[in-house]
Amino acid sequence: MSHRKLSIRVDARNPDHHIWNNNGTWWFHCTFHTGNRKRRCRTSLKTRDVVEARRRRDVLIARAESLRTQELALDVERRGDDRNARETVEVQAA
């Protein structure tokens, strides 16, 4: 499994960053970078309420950042034994 980096830029002036309304249903999007490739991730937030969509988006971003922190900690631990060994944790939307 390859190492993925989640790319999230937050514009504090835009309360709807990383979400958009598609025919009444709110969706979340982000980008994962793997080496020189990128993968766009989109998932339905399964709500028509923008306030609930923002809350669900914030949960997804917090979960992704938490998993990224755990992934970095695993990587640092592994480097002590074998510089080529690396464990990664995939971020999945709930």
DRENPAPA-619516 format. One record per residue (C-alpha): residue number from 0; residue in three letters; x, y, z. Coordinates in steps of 0.1 Angstrom, whole numbers, plus 5000, padded with zeros to 4 digits. Layout:
residues N
site num NUM	residuo ALA	px X	py Y	pz Z
...
This chain:
residues 94
site num 0	residuo MET	px 5000	py 5000	pz 5000
site num 1	residuo SER	px 5014	py 5034	pz 4991
site num 2	residuo HIS	px 5018	py 5064	pz 5013
site num 3	residuo ARG	px 4990	py 5089	pz 5009
site num 4	residuo LYS	px 4989	py 5125	pz 5020
site num 5	residuo LEU	px 4956	py 5142	pz 5025
site num 6	residuo SER	px 4955	py 5178	pz 5011
site num 7	residuo ILE	px 4930	py 5201	pz 5028
site num 8	residuo ARG	px 4932	py 5239	pz 5024
site num 9	residuo VAL	px 4906	py 5257	pz 5045
site num 10	residuo ASP	px 4894	py 5291	pz 5036
site num 11	residuo ALA	px 4881	py 5306	pz 5068
site num 12	residuo ARG	px 4860	py 5331	pz 5048
site num 13	residuo ASN	px 4841	py 5303	pz 5032
site num 14	residuo PRO	px 4820	py 5283	pz 5056
site num 15	residuo ASP	px 4811	py 5258	pz 5029
site num 16	residuo HIS	px 4847	py 5249	pz 5020
site num 17	residuo HIS	px 4850	py 5213	pz 5007
site num 18	residuo ILE	px 4812	py 5209	pz 5003
site num 19	residuo TRP	px 4788	py 5216	pz 4975
site num 20	residuo ASN	px 4751	py 5212	pz 4969
site num 21	residuo ASN	px 4742	py 5187	pz 4942
site num 22	residuo ASN	px 4705	py 5189	pz 4934
site num 23	residuo GLY	px 4696	py 5194	pz 4971
site num 24	residuo THR	px 4721	py 5169	pz 4986
site num 25	residuo TRP	px 4753	py 5181	pz 5001
site num 26	residuo TRP	px 4786	py 5164	pz 4991
site num 27	residuo PHE	px 4822	py 5165	pz 5005
site num 28	residuo HIS	px 4854	py 5165	pz 4984
site num 29	residuo CYS	px 4891	py 5163	pz 4991
site num 30	residuo THR	px 4923	py 5153	pz 4974
site num 31	residuo PHE	px 4949	py 5126	pz 4984
site num 32	residuo HIS	px 4984	py 5129	pz 4970
site num 33	residuo THR	px 5004	py 5097	pz 4964
site num 34	residuo GLY	px 5039	py 5105	pz 4951
site num 35	residuo ASN	px 5034	py 5124	pz 4919
site num 36	residuo ARG	px 4998	py 5113	pz 4915
site num 37	residuo LYS	px 4966	py 5126	pz 4931
site num 38	residuo ARG	px 4932	py 5111	pz 4937
site num 39	residuo ARG	px 4901	py 5131	pz 4942
site num 40	residuo CYS	px 4877	py 5118	pz 4968
site num 41	residuo ARG	px 4840	py 5127	pz 4968
site num 42	residuo THR	px 4813	py 5114	pz 4991
site num 43	residuo SER	px 4777	py 5123	pz 4998
site num 44	residuo LEU	px 4770	py 5137	pz 5032
site num 45	residuo LYS	px 4734	py 5124	pz 5028
site num 46	residuo THR	px 4718	py 5156	pz 5041
site num 47	residuo ARG	px 4699	py 5185	pz 5026
site num 48	residuo ASP	px 4707	py 5207	pz 5056
site num 49	residuo VAL	px 4738	py 5229	pz 5051
site num 50	residuo VAL	px 4744	py 5232	pz 5089
site num 51	residuo GLU	px 4744	py 5194	pz 5092
site num 52	residuo ALA	px 4766	py 5191	pz 5061
site num 53	residuo ARG	px 4791	py 5214	pz 5077
site num 54	residuo ARG	px 4791	py 5194	pz 5109
site num 55	residuo ARG	px 4796	py 5161	pz 5089
site num 56	residuo ARG	px 4824	py 5177	pz 5069
site num 57	residuo ASP	px 4842	py 5188	pz 5100
site num 58	residuo VAL	px 4839	py 5153	pz 5114
site num 59	residuo LEU	px 4854	py 5138	pz 5082
site num 60	residuo ILE	px 4883	py 5163	pz 5082
site num 61	residuo ALA	px 4890	py 5158	pz 5119
site num 62	residuo ARG	px 4890	py 5120	pz 5114
site num 63	residuo ALA	px 4913	py 5123	pz 5084
site num 64	residuo GLU	px 4937	py 5145	pz 5102
site num 65	residuo SER	px 4937	py 5121	pz 5132
site num 66	residuo LEU	px 4944	py 5092	pz 5110
site num 67	residuo ARG	px 4972	py 5111	pz 5093
site num 68	residuo THR	px 4988	py 5118	pz 5127
site num 69	residuo GLN	px 4986	py 5081	pz 5136
site num 70	residuo GLU	px 5001	py 5072	pz 5102
site num 71	residuo LEU	px 5031	py 5095	pz 5108
site num 72	residuo ALA	px 5036	py 5081	pz 5143
site num 73	residuo LEU	px 5036	py 5045	pz 5128
site num 74	residuo ASP	px 5061	py 5056	pz 5102
site num 75	residuo VAL	px 5084	py 5071	pz 5127
site num 76	residuo GLU	px 5083	py 5040	pz 5149
site num 77	residuo ARG	px 5090	py 5017	pz 5119
site num 78	residuo ARG	px 5119	py 5038	pz 5107
site num 79	residuo GLY	px 5139	py 5028	pz 5138
site num 80	residuo ASP	px 5138	py 4991	pz 5128
site num 81	residuo ASP	px 5135	py 4992	pz 5090
site num 82	residuo ARG	px 5137	py 5023	pz 5069
site num 83	residuo ASN	px 5117	py 5007	pz 5041
site num 84	residuo ALA	px 5089	py 4994	pz 5062
site num 85	residuo ARG	px 5058	py 5016	pz 5063
site num 86	residuo GLU	px 5023	py 5011	pz 5075
site num 87	residuo THR	px 4995	py 5033	pz 5063
site num 88	residuo VAL	px 4960	py 5039	pz 5074
site num 89	residuo GLU	px 4934	py 5046	pz 5047
site num 90	residuo VAL	px 4909	py 5074	pz 5053
site num 91	residuo GLN	px 4873	py 5062	pz 5048
site num 92	residuo ALA	px 4843	py 5084	pz 5049
site num 93	residuo ALA	px 4816	py 5073	pz 5074
